[in-house]
Amino acid sequence: MKINLNVFYFAFVLFFSHASIAWELDRSGPYGKIFELDQELVVAESDVMRFTRSNAVMLAGFEALSLKIVIQPATADWTSLFLYDKDGVLKEQILRKAMNSENPESFWTDFIEGDTVSLHVHARGGAAFSVRIISAVAEGVAGHENVVVGTPVFEPSDALGRAGPGHMVQFVANLLLDPNKEDEIGSPLTWSQPCTGILITPNLLLTAGHCLKFSRENCSRTIAFFGLGHDPHVPITARRCTEVVYLGHALDTAVLRLDGNGPQGRYPRLGRFAPRYRQKLIIIQHPRGNMVRISRDDHCRVSTAIADLIPQSNKVGLAGGKGAGFRHECDTLEGSSGSPILSADGSNIIGIQHAGHRFEGYNVAIRADYISHCIGFDARRRTLNPRQRDPICR
């Protein structure tokens, strides 16, 4: 199926003209901007119940804010967090007892409408602790230019350079499901929630199964966009899915055959072993459909080397992905599903992004050794021989 690249280029300009690369001056777009903050609220030691209020967090002109909260120490005896908008209306209450994790260290709030959010903390009597607001995601069109204060949590793709991990950026794609089935690409503004994928050969792309909504019929609607990075000299290409070579419900993994051919050169290898606890990681991703971003700060490490996957399909029982994942603490957002999680030197794919637990403060990835087993990947011949009779691979 042929893609009209002139139509695509026009659509791309409409889609990404709001995603400015200059951090000092941002024309905010509908897919959110990420800001690094450092606002600390200290809850003093007391023998009685405590109720403490933070200063307001304001990012002028945006339509909604979500905050990343860190409680230190994680064992602090707080009971509730209350989030209010600029008019003092209660928008969200987070109950400690409702969280799945006994001692959550960090988590994201829901999106609060408006450009201003204040946080109130309710705690029992006890030792002092701190509540830090370390990041914010701002959504919505501001309608005017806004000065960006602070540094994004994610780094731009060119921060990796062209060698090592930076070499892998060219293989990473932003995936979208086109609602139109015509040959020409429709307006991206009406497309579904984006995902991320990575080429493992010039025409085979690895991603998460739920990015296809676990349906092979969605192949003809899936477009992979390459070159959506920060280097204006890298051409942007659009390639359509022609075949779903592998789709695993239990493993939440898909391998797509794309039309055309990808770049020549050294492709990333799929890891053959489980990751190591505290192993340093790098994620190359398209969070919220934005241009390529990198997560690789000191927290971007394996937190649990072997973990269960979260059922994503009604065809999978609760034990469908038992032991096939690992947990990590790298920053991701919607749209990061299917992103490659690489070793620190960028040579191996350790896993692909699967899902996140907002309240428990960790992400779950699909282990590359399980993926390699299920897709039967021969790196030398660049061929697949899927093993779909194995229960974990179905």
Beta strands, then each sheet from edge to edge (+ up, - down):
strand 1: 25-26
strand 2: 33-43
strand 3: 50-53
strand 4: 57-58
strand 5: 64-72
strand 6: 78-84
strand 7: 90-95
strand 8: 106-108
strand 9: 112-113
strand 10: 116-123
strand 11: 129-139
strand 12: 146-147
strand 13: 155-156
strand 14: 172-177
strand 15: 195-201
strand 16: 204-208
strand 17: 222-226
strand 18: 237-248
strand 19: 253-258
strand 20: 269-270
strand 21: 281-285
strand 22: 293-295
strand 23: 302-307
strand 24: 325-328
strand 25: 340-343
strand 26: 348-357
strand 27: 362-367
strand 28: 377-378
strand 29: 383-384
sheet 1: 1+ 12-
sheet 2: 2+ 11- 5+ 8-
sheet 3: 2+ 11- 5+ 9-
sheet 4: 3+ 10- 4+
sheet 5: 3+ 10- 6+ 7-
sheet 6: 13+ 22- 21+ 25- 26+ 20+
sheet 7: 13+ 22- 21+ 25- 26+ 27- 24+ 23-
sheet 8: 14+ 15- 16+ 19- 18+ 17- 14+
sheet 9: 28+ 29-
end
